[in-house]
């Protein structure tokens, strides 16, 4: 069992930056792929970024490429999402997710992920 706890999001102006973190419980964090998803009102939850168990392989949605960076610190059981050049369309509830995986495969569907955090609100004002 893995428990995921996201840091508090917040309100930021367009063009600003925000870093989210997600702390995971358990001793096997390094054997989990980690991902960030988001869900805007009235929309389906979508993948934002994900990183392989080692951090050596990453995936980004086209909408955030070049602006967001996912990273992980296996010694701290934590994954991060650095968000730069934020846009109003980035406004959503952001979720951290985990799945046991020792490959470098990408998993776009929410159904592929086993554990979820409670979500944190990010609001970008124009």
N, CA, C and O atoms as CSV, one atom per row, in Angstrom:
chain,resi,resn,atom,element,x,y,z
A,1,UNK,N,N,0.843,-1.190,0.000
A,1,UNK,CA,C,0.000,0.000,0.000
A,1,UNK,C,C,0.881,1.243,0.000
A,1,UNK,O,O,1.859,1.330,0.743
A,2,UNK,N,N,0.524,2.185,-0.831
A,2,UNK,CA,C,1.258,3.444,-0.921
A,2,UNK,C,C,0.293,4.581,-0.673
A,2,UNK,O,O,-0.790,4.628,-1.257
A,3,UNK,N,N,0.677,5.479,0.176
A,3,UNK,CA,C,-0.117,6.680,0.403
A,3,UNK,C,C,0.630,7.880,-0.165
A,3,UNK,O,O,1.836,8.035,0.030
A,4,UNK,N,N,-0.110,8.716,-0.867
A,4,UNK,CA,C,0.477,9.865,-1.534
A,4,UNK,C,C,-0.154,11.141,-0.979
A,4,UNK,O,O,-1.376,11.249,-0.873
A,5,UNK,N,N,0.682,12.087,-0.635
A,5,UNK,CA,C,0.189,13.349,-0.089
A,5,UNK,C,C,0.812,14.496,-0.873
A,5,UNK,O,O,2.026,14.699,-0.841
A,6,UNK,N,N,-0.035,15.245,-1.578
A,6,UNK,CA,C,0.448,16.382,-2.354
A,6,UNK,C,C,0.602,17.613,-1.475
A,6,UNK,O,O,-0.085,17.763,-0.465
A,7,UNK,N,N,1.492,18.471,-1.869
A,7,UNK,CA,C,1.631,19.753,-1.199
A,7,UNK,C,C,0.462,20.648,-1.596
A,7,UNK,O,O,-0.273,20.361,-2.542
A,8,UNK,N,N,0.311,21.727,-0.857
A,8,UNK,CA,C,-0.765,22.655,-1.171
A,8,UNK,C,C,-0.464,23.368,-2.475
A,8,UNK,O,O,0.669,23.780,-2.724
A,9,UNK,N,N,-1.483,23.508,-3.303
A,9,UNK,CA,C,-1.324,24.266,-4.536
A,9,UNK,C,C,-1.430,25.742,-4.238
A,9,UNK,O,O,-0.863,26.234,-3.262
A,10,UNK,N,N,-2.151,26.440,-5.076
A,10,UNK,CA,C,-2.309,27.851,-4.789
A,10,UNK,C,C,-2.817,28.639,-5.971
A,10,UNK,O,O,-3.163,28.105,-7.025
A,11,UNK,N,N,-2.845,29.947,-5.738
A,11,UNK,CA,C,-3.282,30.894,-6.755
A,11,UNK,C,C,-2.060,31.637,-7.263
A,11,UNK,O,O,-1.287,32.182,-6.475
A,12,UNK,N,N,-1.886,31.659,-8.562
A,12,UNK,CA,C,-0.726,32.316,-9.158
A,12,UNK,C,C,-1.170,33.079,-10.410
A,12,UNK,O,O,-2.118,32.679,-11.086
A,13,UNK,N,N,-0.494,34.150,-10.701
A,13,UNK,CA,C,-0.819,34.914,-11.899
A,13,UNK,C,C,-0.251,34.239,-13.140
A,13,UNK,O,O,0.736,33.506,-13.073
A,14,UNK,N,N,-0.879,34.495,-14.243
A,14,UNK,CA,C,-0.385,33.952,-15.508
A,14,UNK,C,C,1.061,34.387,-15.716
A,14,UNK,O,O,1.430,35.535,-15.466
A,15,UNK,N,N,1.860,33.447,-16.178
A,15,UNK,CA,C,3.282,33.697,-16.357
A,15,UNK,C,C,4.118,33.343,-15.150
A,15,UNK,O,O,5.346,33.318,-15.227
A,16,UNK,N,N,3.474,33.071,-14.050
A,16,UNK,CA,C,4.171,32.740,-12.818
A,16,UNK,C,C,4.566,31.279,-12.741
A,16,UNK,O,O,4.363,30.505,-13.676
A,17,UNK,N,N,5.137,30.924,-11.594
A,17,UNK,CA,C,5.635,29.567,-11.368
A,17,UNK,C,C,5.095,29.013,-10.060
A,17,UNK,O,O,4.724,29.749,-9.146
A,18,UNK,N,N,5.064,27.706,-10.008
A,18,UNK,CA,C,4.623,27.010,-8.804
A,18,UNK,C,C,5.245,25.625,-8.820
A,18,UNK,O,O,5.354,25.002,-9.876
A,19,UNK,N,N,5.648,25.146,-7.666
A,19,UNK,CA,C,6.175,23.786,-7.579
A,19,UNK,C,C,5.299,22.959,-6.662
A,19,UNK,O,O,5.045,23.336,-5.518
A,20,UNK,N,N,4.845,21.843,-7.165
A,20,UNK,CA,C,4.095,20.879,-6.371
A,20,UNK,C,C,5.027,19.748,-5.957
A,20,UNK,O,O,5.964,19.394,-6.673
A,21,UNK,N,N,4.746,19.197,-4.796
A,21,UNK,CA,C,5.477,18.018,-4.368
A,21,UNK,C,C,4.483,16.962,-3.913
A,21,UNK,O,O,3.348,17.269,-3.548
A,22,UNK,N,N,4.925,15.728,-3.939
A,22,UNK,CA,C,4.087,14.605,-3.539
A,22,UNK,C,C,4.954,13.640,-2.749
A,22,UNK,O,O,5.899,13.055,-3.279
A,23,UNK,N,N,4.622,13.485,-1.487
A,23,UNK,CA,C,5.373,12.597,-0.614
A,23,UNK,C,C,4.688,11.240,-0.546
A,23,UNK,O,O,3.475,11.153,-0.353
A,24,UNK,N,N,5.467,10.196,-0.704
A,24,UNK,CA,C,4.924,8.839,-0.713
A,24,UNK,C,C,5.372,8.064,0.513
A,24,UNK,O,O,6.508,8.193,0.969
A,25,UNK,N,N,4.472,7.267,1.031
A,25,UNK,CA,C,4.828,6.390,2.139
A,25,UNK,C,C,5.387,5.096,1.562
A,25,UNK,O,O,5.303,4.855,0.358
A,26,UNK,N,N,5.948,4.281,2.415
A,26,UNK,CA,C,6.416,2.977,1.966
A,26,UNK,C,C,7.896,2.937,1.683
A,26,UNK,O,O,8.537,3.973,1.511
A,27,UNK,N,N,8.434,1.741,1.635
A,27,UNK,CA,C,9.868,1.551,1.480
A,27,UNK,C,C,10.292,1.275,0.054
A,27,UNK,O,O,11.485,1.196,-0.241
A,28,UNK,N,N,9.314,1.129,-0.834
A,28,UNK,CA,C,9.652,0.715,-2.186
A,28,UNK,C,C,9.368,1.810,-3.203
A,28,UNK,O,O,9.041,1.524,-4.355
A,29,UNK,N,N,9.491,3.050,-2.782
A,29,UNK,CA,C,9.180,4.178,-3.669
A,29,UNK,C,C,9.982,4.094,-4.952
A,29,UNK,O,O,9.481,4.427,-6.025
A,30,UNK,N,N,11.214,3.654,-4.847
A,30,UNK,CA,C,12.080,3.625,-6.024
A,30,UNK,C,C,11.654,2.594,-7.050
A,30,UNK,O,O,12.193,2.578,-8.157
A,31,UNK,N,N,10.706,1.734,-6.718
A,31,UNK,CA,C,10.226,0.749,-7.678
A,31,UNK,C,C,8.907,1.167,-8.326
A,31,UNK,O,O,8.277,0.378,-9.030
A,32,UNK,N,N,8.494,2.410,-8.084
A,32,UNK,CA,C,7.234,2.918,-8.614
A,32,UNK,C,C,7.471,3.981,-9.681
A,32,UNK,O,O,8.309,4.869,-9.518
A,33,UNK,N,N,6.729,3.877,-10.761
A,33,UNK,CA,C,6.608,4.996,-11.674
A,33,UNK,C,C,5.687,6.013,-11.012
A,33,UNK,O,O,4.742,5.646,-10.314
A,34,UNK,N,N,5.971,7.287,-11.237
A,34,UNK,CA,C,5.180,8.353,-10.622
A,34,UNK,C,C,4.647,9.284,-11.703
A,34,UNK,O,O,5.305,9.541,-12.711
A,35,UNK,N,N,3.452,9.775,-11.469
A,35,UNK,CA,C,2.860,10.661,-12.463
A,35,UNK,C,C,2.081,11.794,-11.829
A,35,UNK,O,O,1.675,11.732,-10.669
A,36,UNK,N,N,1.887,12.818,-12.619
A,36,UNK,CA,C,1.012,13.932,-12.259
A,36,UNK,C,C,-0.110,14.006,-13.284
A,36,UNK,O,O,0.123,13.937,-14.490
A,37,UNK,N,N,-1.320,14.147,-12.785
A,37,UNK,CA,C,-2.503,14.301,-13.613
A,37,UNK,C,C,-3.222,15.567,-13.175
A,37,UNK,O,O,-2.928,16.123,-12.117
A,38,UNK,N,N,-4.155,16.013,-13.984
A,38,UNK,CA,C,-4.959,17.166,-13.583
A,38,UNK,C,C,-6.374,17.008,-14.117
A,38,UNK,O,O,-6.624,16.316,-15.104
A,39,UNK,N,N,-7.278,17.672,-13.432
A,39,UNK,CA,C,-8.680,17.623,-13.846
A,39,UNK,C,C,-9.291,19.007,-13.664
A,39,UNK,O,O,-9.384,19.526,-12.551
A,40,UNK,N,N,-9.698,19.579,-14.768
A,40,UNK,CA,C,-10.371,20.871,-14.752
A,40,UNK,C,C,-11.874,20.639,-14.644
A,40,UNK,O,O,-12.358,19.559,-14.983
A,41,UNK,N,N,-12.616,21.637,-14.176
A,41,UNK,CA,C,-14.067,21.476,-14.034
A,41,UNK,C,C,-14.723,21.072,-15.353
A,41,UNK,O,O,-14.494,21.695,-16.390
A,42,UNK,N,N,-15.532,20.031,-15.298
A,42,UNK,CA,C,-16.251,19.577,-16.473
A,42,UNK,C,C,-15.427,18.789,-17.459
A,42,UNK,O,O,-15.917,18.428,-18.530
A,43,UNK,N,N,-14.185,18.517,-17.116
A,43,UNK,CA,C,-13.307,17.781,-18.024
A,43,UNK,C,C,-12.829,16.493,-17.375
A,43,UNK,O,O,-12.902,16.327,-16.158
A,44,UNK,N,N,-12.339,15.585,-18.210
A,44,UNK,CA,C,-11.783,14.346,-17.699
A,44,UNK,C,C,-10.381,14.572,-17.138
A,44,UNK,O,O,-9.685,15.516,-17.512
A,45,UNK,N,N,-9.996,13.693,-16.247
A,45,UNK,CA,C,-8.643,13.744,-15.706
A,45,UNK,C,C,-7.654,13.379,-16.819
A,45,UNK,O,O,-7.859,12.417,-17.560
A,46,UNK,N,N,-6.595,14.157,-16.917
A,46,UNK,CA,C,-5.625,13.941,-17.991
A,46,UNK,C,C,-4.212,13.898,-17.436
A,46,UNK,O,O,-3.902,14.491,-16.403
A,47,UNK,N,N,-3.366,13.172,-18.161
A,47,UNK,CA,C,-1.982,13.077,-17.745
A,47,UNK,C,C,-1.268,14.404,-18.009
A,47,UNK,O,O,-1.514,15.066,-19.017
A,48,UNK,N,N,-0.396,14.773,-17.100
A,48,UNK,CA,C,0.429,15.971,-17.256
A,48,UNK,C,C,1.880,15.558,-17.510
A,48,UNK,O,O,2.506,15.987,-18.479
A,49,UNK,N,N,2.387,14.724,-16.623
A,49,UNK,CA,C,3.774,14.275,-16.748
A,49,UNK,C,C,3.949,13.008,-15.940
A,49,UNK,O,O,3.190,12.735,-15.010
A,50,UNK,N,N,4.951,12.244,-16.306
A,50,UNK,CA,C,5.271,11.066,-15.522
A,50,UNK,C,C,6.752,10.764,-15.639
A,50,UNK,O,O,7.420,11.152,-16.597
A,51,UNK,N,N,7.247,10.049,-14.619
A,51,UNK,CA,C,8.643,9.681,-14.581
A,51,UNK,C,C,8.766,8.218,-14.226
A,51,UNK,O,O,7.977,7.680,-13.450
A,52,UNK,N,N,9.769,7.582,-14.807
A,52,UNK,CA,C,10.003,6.177,-14.515
A,52,UNK,C,C,10.562,6.008,-13.118
A,52,UNK,O,O,10.839,6.990,-12.430
A,53,UNK,N,N,10.727,4.772,-12.703
A,53,UNK,CA,C,11.167,4.471,-11.347
A,53,UNK,C,C,12.501,5.124,-11.012
A,53,UNK,O,O,12.733,5.515,-9.868
A,54,UNK,N,N,13.365,5.241,-11.989
A,54,UNK,CA,C,14.687,5.804,-11.743
A,54,UNK,C,C,14.747,7.299,-11.992
A,54,UNK,O,O,15.699,7.966,-11.586
A,55,UNK,N,N,13.738,7.822,-12.657
A,55,UNK,CA,C,13.783,9.222,-13.068
A,55,UNK,C,C,14.488,9.424,-14.392
A,55,UNK,O,O,14.597,10.544,-14.890
A,56,UNK,N,N,14.964,8.332,-14.955
A,56,UNK,CA,C,15.718,8.444,-16.187
A,56,UNK,C,C,14.872,8.610,-17.429
A,56,UNK,O,O,15.384,8.967,-18.490
A,57,UNK,N,N,13.592,8.355,-17.310
A,57,UNK,CA,C,12.679,8.483,-18.448
A,57,UNK,C,C,11.478,9.304,-18.027
A,57,UNK,O,O,10.862,9.039,-16.994
A,58,UNK,N,N,11.153,10.292,-18.824
A,58,UNK,CA,C,10.020,11.154,-18.489
A,58,UNK,C,C,9.110,11.321,-19.702
A,58,UNK,O,O,9.518,11.135,-20.848
A,59,UNK,N,N,7.876,11.675,-19.409
A,59,UNK,CA,C,6.873,11.923,-20.442
A,59,UNK,C,C,6.117,13.187,-20.066
A,59,UNK,O,O,5.830,13.434,-18.894
A,60,UNK,N,N,5.800,13.984,-21.084
A,60,UNK,CA,C,5.027,15.211,-20.852
A,60,UNK,C,C,3.896,15.298,-21.869
A,60,UNK,O,O,4.055,14.941,-23.036
A,61,UNK,N,N,2.767,15.775,-21.403
A,61,UNK,CA,C,1.693,16.104,-22.326
A,61,UNK,C,C,2.140,17.268,-23.199
A,61,UNK,O,O,2.906,18.123,-22.757
A,62,UNK,N,N,1.665,17.298,-24.423
A,62,UNK,CA,C,2.067,18.357,-25.345
A,62,UNK,C,C,1.762,19.738,-24.773
A,62,UNK,O,O,2.504,20.693,-25.004
A,63,UNK,N,N,0.678,19.835,-24.032
A,63,UNK,CA,C,0.242,21.131,-23.522
A,63,UNK,C,C,1.189,21.729,-22.484
A,63,UNK,O,O,1.121,22.926,-22.206
A,64,UNK,N,N,2.068,20.915,-21.912
A,64,UNK,CA,C,2.959,21.420,-20.863
A,64,UNK,C,C,4.435,21.289,-21.219
A,64,UNK,O,O,5.296,21.725,-20.455
A,65,UNK,N,N,4.734,20.698,-22.361
A,65,UNK,CA,C,6.135,20.527,-22.761
A,65,UNK,C,C,6.848,21.860,-22.810
A,65,UNK,O,O,6.334,22.837,-23.355
A,66,UNK,N,N,8.036,21.889,-22.236
A,66,UNK,CA,C,8.833,23.104,-22.219
A,66,UNK,C,C,8.486,24.038,-21.080
A,66,UNK,O,O,9.208,25.006,-20.840
A,67,UNK,N,N,7.405,23.776,-20.375
A,67,UNK,CA,C,6.985,24.639,-19.259
A,67,UNK,C,C,7.034,23.909,-17.922
A,67,UNK,O,O,7.378,24.504,-16.900
A,68,UNK,N,N,6.692,22.621,-17.926
A,68,UNK,CA,C,6.658,21.839,-16.694
A,68,UNK,C,C,7.827,20.854,-16.679
A,68,UNK,O,O,8.283,20.380,-17.719
A,69,UNK,N,N,8.295,20.565,-15.462
A,69,UNK,CA,C,9.353,19.576,-15.289
A,69,UNK,C,C,9.004,18.663,-14.127
A,69,UNK,O,O,8.714,19.122,-13.023
A,70,UNK,N,N,9.036,17.367,-14.392
A,70,UNK,CA,C,8.819,16.393,-13.331
A,70,UNK,C,C,10.170,15.853,-12.886
A,70,UNK,O,O,11.059,15.620,-13.705
A,71,UNK,N,N,10.313,15.658,-11.591
A,71,UNK,CA,C,11.547,15.091,-11.060
A,71,UNK,C,C,11.212,14.298,-9.809
A,71,UNK,O,O,10.124,14.426,-9.248
A,72,UNK,N,N,12.148,13.487,-9.386
A,72,UNK,CA,C,11.912,12.687,-8.187
A,72,UNK,C,C,13.192,12.579,-7.377
A,72,UNK,O,O,14.301,12.635,-7.909
A,73,UNK,N,N,13.005,12.423,-6.090
A,73,UNK,CA,C,14.117,12.196,-5.170
A,73,UNK,C,C,13.785,10.919,-4.421
A,73,UNK,O,O,13.000,10.935,-3.473
A,74,UNK,N,N,14.379,9.821,-4.840
A,74,UNK,CA,C,14.038,8.536,-4.234
A,74,UNK,C,C,14.501,8.441,-2.784
A,74,UNK,O,O,13.940,7.672,-2.003
A,75,UNK,N,N,15.499,9.200,-2.427
A,75,UNK,CA,C,15.955,9.192,-1.034
A,75,UNK,C,C,14.930,9.853,-0.113
A,75,UNK,O,O,14.865,9.556,1.079
A,76,UNK,N,N,14.129,10.755,-0.688
A,76,UNK,CA,C,13.117,11.460,0.105
A,76,UNK,C,C,11.708,10.958,-0.184
A,76,UNK,O,O,10.737,11.497,0.347
A,77,UNK,N,N,11.590,9.931,-1.020
A,77,UNK,CA,C,10.260,9.400,-1.380
A,77,UNK,C,C,9.332,10.508,-1.887
A,77,UNK,O,O,8.159,10.567,-1.518
A,78,UNK,N,N,9.866,11.366,-2.721
A,78,UNK,CA,C,9.107,12.534,-3.156
A,78,UNK,C,C,9.250,12.737,-4.658
A,78,UNK,O,O,10.321,12.542,-5.232
A,79,UNK,N,N,8.154,13.129,-5.272
A,79,UNK,CA,C,8.164,13.522,-6.678
A,79,UNK,C,C,7.699,14.972,-6.760
A,79,UNK,O,O,6.852,15.414,-5.984
A,80,UNK,N,N,8.267,15.696,-7.708
A,80,UNK,CA,C,7.989,17.117,-7.846
A,80,UNK,C,C,7.429,17.432,-9.223
A,80,UNK,O,O,7.655,16.705,-10.191
A,81,UNK,N,N,6.696,18.527,-9.284
A,81,UNK,CA,C,6.258,19.067,-10.569
A,81,UNK,C,C,6.531,20.567,-10.539
A,81,UNK,O,O,5.825,21.327,-9.876
A,82,UNK,N,N,7.556,20.978,-11.263
A,82,UNK,CA,C,7.861,22.393,-11.385
A,82,UNK,C,C,7.075,22.947,-12.556
A,82,UNK,O,O,7.214,22.469,-13.681
A,83,UNK,N,N,6.256,23.946,-12.302
A,83,UNK,CA,C,5.387,24.522,-13.328
A,83,UNK,C,C,5.794,25.973,-13.567
A,83,UNK,O,O,5.682,26.812,-12.672
A,84,UNK,N,N,6.254,26.257,-14.747
A,84,UNK,CA,C,6.659,27.607,-15.126
A,84,UNK,C,C,5.752,28.137,-16.237
A,84,UNK,O,O,5.042,27.375,-16.893
A,85,UNK,N,N,5.789,29.433,-16.433
A,85,UNK,CA,C,5.003,30.077,-17.493
A,85,UNK,C,C,3.555,29.609,-17.463
A,85,UNK,O,O,2.981,29.234,-18.485
A,86,UNK,N,N,2.992,29.641,-16.291
A,86,UNK,CA,C,1.636,29.126,-16.115
A,86,UNK,C,C,0.618,29.935,-16.892
A,86,UNK,O,O,0.748,31.148,-17.060
A,87,UNK,N,N,-0.396,29.230,-17.361
A,87,UNK,CA,C,-1.466,29.832,-18.144
A,87,UNK,C,C,-2.806,29.583,-17.440
A,87,UNK,O,O,-2.933,28.639,-16.661
A,88,UNK,N,N,-3.790,30.422,-17.713
A,88,UNK,CA,C,-5.110,30.188,-17.100
A,88,UNK,C,C,-5.659,28.788,-17.399
A,88,UNK,O,O,-6.374,28.213,-16.579
A,89,UNK,N,N,-5.328,28.250,-18.557
A,89,UNK,CA,C,-5.820,26.912,-18.896
A,89,UNK,C,C,-5.136,25.796,-18.113
A,89,UNK,O,O,-5.520,24.632,-18.229
A,90,UNK,N,N,-4.129,26.142,-17.319
A,90,UNK,CA,C,-3.507,25.167,-16.415
A,90,UNK,C,C,-4.301,25.018,-15.114
A,90,UNK,O,O,-3.996,24.153,-14.293
A,91,UNK,N,N,-5.297,25.844,-14.933
A,91,UNK,CA,C,-6.122,25.775,-13.729
A,91,UNK,C,C,-6.823,24.427,-13.647
A,91,UNK,O,O,-7.528,24.028,-14.573
A,92,UNK,N,N,-6.627,23.731,-12.536
A,92,UNK,CA,C,-7.188,22.399,-12.361
A,92,UNK,C,C,-6.843,21.889,-10.973
A,92,UNK,O,O,-6.065,22.500,-10.241
A,93,UNK,N,N,-7.434,20.768,-10.631
A,93,UNK,CA,C,-6.981,20.016,-9.469
A,93,UNK,C,C,-5.895,19.064,-9.964
A,93,UNK,O,O,-6.103,18.307,-10.912
A,94,UNK,N,N,-4.748,19.111,-9.319
A,94,UNK,CA,C,-3.609,18.287,-9.711
A,94,UNK,C,C,-3.484,17.095,-8.761
A,94,UNK,O,O,-3.552,17.230,-7.539
A,95,UNK,N,N,-3.300,15.931,-9.369
A,95,UNK,CA,C,-3.203,14.691,-8.615
A,95,UNK,C,C,-1.862,14.014,-8.865
A,95,UNK,O,O,-1.349,13.992,-9.984
A,96,UNK,N,N,-1.324,13.475,-7.814
A,96,UNK,CA,C,-0.141,12.633,-7.890
A,96,UNK,C,C,-0.603,11.179,-7.983
A,96,UNK,O,O,-1.598,10.804,-7.363
A,97,UNK,N,N,0.110,10.364,-8.748
A,97,UNK,CA,C,-0.267,8.965,-8.908
A,97,UNK,C,C,0.977,8.083,-8.929
A,97,UNK,O,O,2.073,8.535,-9.260
A,98,UNK,N,N,0.784,6.818,-8.570
A,98,UNK,CA,C,1.891,5.866,-8.542
A,98,UNK,C,C,1.440,4.506,-9.052
A,98,UNK,O,O,0.283,4.117,-8.895
A,99,UNK,N,N,2.368,3.800,-9.660
A,99,UNK,CA,C,2.118,2.417,-10.045
A,99,UNK,C,C,3.448,1.656,-9.952
A,99,UNK,O,O,4.503,2.178,-10.310
A,100,UNK,N,N,3.375,0.450,-9.478
A,100,UNK,CA,C,4.574,-0.375,-9.392
A,100,UNK,C,C,5.045,-0.714,-10.787
A,100,UNK,O,O,4.316,-1.344,-11.554
A,101,UNK,N,N,6.261,-0.303,-11.128
A,101,UNK,CA,C,6.728,-0.503,-12.492
A,101,UNK,C,C,8.230,-0.290,-12.547
A,101,UNK,O,O,8.737,0.739,-12.099
A,102,UNK,N,N,8.928,-1.251,-13.089
A,102,UNK,CA,C,10.386,-1.140,-13.206
A,102,UNK,C,C,10.835,-1.000,-14.655
A,102,UNK,O,O,11.982,-1.286,-14.998
A,103,UNK,N,N,9.906,-0.555,-15.495
A,103,UNK,CA,C,10.247,-0.340,-16.898
A,103,UNK,C,C,10.288,1.151,-17.177
A,103,UNK,O,O,10.144,1.959,-16.260
A,104,UNK,N,N,10.480,1.517,-18.413
A,104,UNK,CA,C,10.436,2.917,-18.834
A,104,UNK,C,C,9.219,3.198,-19.707
A,104,UNK,O,O,9.230,4.125,-20.516
A,105,UNK,N,N,8.184,2.404,-19.544
A,105,UNK,CA,C,6.986,2.595,-20.348
A,105,UNK,C,C,6.187,3.799,-19.872
A,105,UNK,O,O,6.305,4.230,-18.725
A,106,UNK,N,N,5.359,4.343,-20.793
A,106,UNK,CA,C,4.484,5.445,-20.446
A,106,UNK,C,C,3.064,4.928,-20.285
A,106,UNK,O,O,2.642,4.008,-20.986
A,107,UNK,N,N,2.341,5.521,-19.366
A,107,UNK,CA,C,0.974,5.093,-19.103
A,107,UNK,C,C,0.082,6.336,-19.117
A,107,UNK,O,O,0.087,7.129,-18.175
A,108,UNK,N,N,-0.662,6.488,-20.172
A,108,UNK,CA,C,-1.457,7.691,-20.358
A,108,UNK,C,C,-2.787,7.597,-19.636
A,108,UNK,O,O,-3.287,8.593,-19.111
A,109,UNK,N,N,-3.356,6.416,-19.609
A,109,UNK,CA,C,-4.687,6.247,-19.041
A,109,UNK,C,C,-4.656,6.283,-17.518
A,109,UNK,O,O,-3.731,5.764,-16.893
A,110,UNK,N,N,-5.669,6.897,-16.935
A,110,UNK,CA,C,-5.776,6.914,-15.478
A,110,UNK,C,C,-5.986,5.513,-14.919
A,110,UNK,O,O,-5.668,5.247,-13.760
A,111,UNK,N,N,-6.519,4.623,-15.742
A,111,UNK,CA,C,-6.792,3.265,-15.278
A,111,UNK,C,C,-5.515,2.470,-15.048
A,111,UNK,O,O,-5.538,1.428,-14.392
A,112,UNK,N,N,-4.410,2.956,-15.582
A,112,UNK,CA,C,-3.136,2.248,-15.443
A,112,UNK,C,C,-2.443,2.540,-14.130
A,112,UNK,O,O,-1.428,1.922,-13.811
A,113,UNK,N,N,-2.981,3.478,-13.364
A,113,UNK,CA,C,-2.323,3.914,-12.131
A,113,UNK,C,C,-3.066,3.386,-10.917
A,113,UNK,O,O,-4.296,3.390,-10.866
A,114,UNK,N,N,-2.295,2.935,-9.945
A,114,UNK,CA,C,-2.858,2.202,-8.816
A,114,UNK,C,C,-3.204,3.100,-7.631
A,114,UNK,O,O,-4.259,2.960,-7.013
A,115,UNK,N,N,-2.305,4.012,-7.333
A,115,UNK,CA,C,-2.469,4.838,-6.131
A,115,UNK,C,C,-2.595,6.312,-6.523
A,115,UNK,O,O,-1.968,6.786,-7.471
A,116,UNK,N,N,-3.434,7.016,-5.753
A,116,UNK,CA,C,-3.697,8.426,-6.045
A,116,UNK,C,C,-3.634,9.261,-4.780
A,116,UNK,O,O,-4.003,8.814,-3.694
A,117,UNK,N,N,-3.158,10.485,-4.949
A,117,UNK,CA,C,-3.228,11.440,-3.865
A,117,UNK,C,C,-4.614,12.071,-3.818
A,117,UNK,O,O,-5.486,11.752,-4.625
A,118,UNK,N,N,-4.798,12.967,-2.863
A,118,UNK,CA,C,-6.117,13.572,-2.654
A,118,UNK,C,C,-6.376,14.732,-3.603
A,118,UNK,O,O,-7.513,15.183,-3.736
A,119,UNK,N,N,-5.347,15.211,-4.253
A,119,UNK,CA,C,-5.502,16.320,-5.185
A,119,UNK,C,C,-5.250,17.660,-4.526
A,119,UNK,O,O,-5.497,17.841,-3.333
A,120,UNK,N,N,-4.756,18.593,-5.317
A,120,UNK,CA,C,-4.497,19.939,-4.822
A,120,UNK,C,C,-4.876,20.943,-5.918
A,120,UNK,O,O,-4.587,20.738,-7.097
A,121,UNK,N,N,-5.521,22.017,-5.503
A,121,UNK,CA,C,-6.032,22.991,-6.458
A,121,UNK,C,C,-4.936,23.964,-6.888
A,121,UNK,O,O,-4.223,24.532,-6.061
A,122,UNK,N,N,-4.827,24.135,-8.190
A,122,UNK,CA,C,-3.950,25.161,-8.762
A,122,UNK,C,C,-4.828,26.080,-9.609
A,122,UNK,O,O,-5.525,25.634,-10.521
A,123,UNK,N,N,-4.780,27.354,-9.290
A,123,UNK,CA,C,-5.573,28.335,-10.016
A,123,UNK,C,C,-4.635,29.387,-10.603
A,123,UNK,O,O,-3.818,29.972,-9.892
A,124,UNK,N,N,-4.762,29.614,-11.892
A,124,UNK,CA,C,-3.928,30.597,-12.579
A,124,UNK,C,C,-4.839,31.716,-13.058
A,124,UNK,O,O,-5.749,31.500,-13.858
A,125,UNK,N,N,-4.581,32.896,-12.561
A,125,UNK,CA,C,-5.406,34.049,-12.929
A,125,UNK,C,C,-4.802,34.776,-14.126
A,125,UNK,O,O,-3.585,34.811,-14.306
A,126,UNK,N,N,-5.673,35.347,-14.926
A,126,UNK,CA,C,-5.202,36.058,-16.126
A,126,UNK,C,C,-4.922,37.521,-15.836
A,126,UNK,O,O,-4.520,38.262,-16.732
